[in-house]
Amino acid sequence: MTPSARQIAFDVLLRTANGAFAGDLLDAASRGLDSREAGLASEIVFGCLRRQTELDFLIDHFAGKPARLDLEVRVAMRMGVYQIRHLDKIPAHAAVSESVDLVKRAKKRSASGYVNAVLRKVNRDLVRFPNRAVRLSCPEWLLAKWDAESRNAEGIAEAFQQPPEKFFVGERQQDIGAQSIVPLLELEPGNTFLDLCAAPGNKTLQAIEAGVHAVACDIHFHRIRQVPVTDRVQLDGTTALPFSRKFDRILVDAPCSGTGTLGRNPEIRWRIQPSDLTELHEKQTRLLRNALEVLSPGGILVYSTCSLEREENEDVVTEVTGVKQVNTFRRTPGQDPGDGFFAAVIRS
């Protein structure tokens, strides 16, 4: 029997809570579902992840006291609260009964009466949230950090509560921010082009369309196996690069925290810690230094991330290039369409 949209959403949310990424799981689990059911599963999963702190507060609010719940019970209740509060076309009784069934299915039958009783109290009345971290479902340390850097922290967080808009290049779906990076390289036919962190390959494909001779690299070869270039190289870009030649154009689309993509990948906000930014900064500076060693005289290197954090962006470029003239670009959710991105154009 094909699982229902809510069963799929429940299983995906449980696995995401244990470290998996929701988008990958949904793609695999939704095969065979009709578009309506697949859409509902996606809506519930990403809605619950985007509003997780809000939903946990509402569970306690309608229960009348803080609740200590097993993960399976909490996930089922988040799903019920989300559907009742945010999905107009879902009858409240259906959201309640399905959540109760999910708890029973997860062998937590003893909690089913509690789940039923609390969810029947949930309504759409205005609730006063205790602070902005709960209201915006975003860690306060991240909001405070954006405040300190003179960003519109609330505008960014509010943008991340909304489903991301879909953008396309040619026949491929690719965020408009991601599409803006490759043109900064000023590619010309015949250029030698190194994509140092190429997976999953969308930016490499953009570059190939400009007529360059491309080398696609990644630390995991299976992630670039499908990129249609002759030269694919598995390497760790934080160590000395194995190339004897230099390249006219280099892209360092560095592994990063992904805080510019919290609308698309909302689970990141519940995983990232301030200490992660220090570790990423160290890795990113090594990548950029090594890439500059193989940039041809007169060449162009673009360093980019889908992060909003200075530690991964301006601070990396400044540490590596010193006083060299560098042009930087930012895209900020809530201000610009699409995901958040940073790019620095470095000329040799």
Protein Blocks (a to p, Z undefined) as FASTA:
>chain_A
ZZdfklmmmmmmmmmmnopafklmmmmmmgoiafklmmmmmmmmmmmmmmmmmmmmmmmm
mnopacdddfklmmmmmmmmmmmmmmmklcfklmmmmmmmmmmmnopmmmmmmmmmmmmm
pccbdcddfbfklmnopafklmmmmmmnopafklmmmmmmpccddddehjbccdfklmmm
mmmnopaehiacddfblbgolmmmmmmmnopacddddfblklmmmpccfbdcdddfkbcc
fbfbdcfbdcdddddehlmmmmmmmmlmmmpcfklmmmmmmmmmmmmmmmmmmgcehiac
ddddfbfbfklmmmmmmmmnomaccddddddehkagcjddddddddZZ
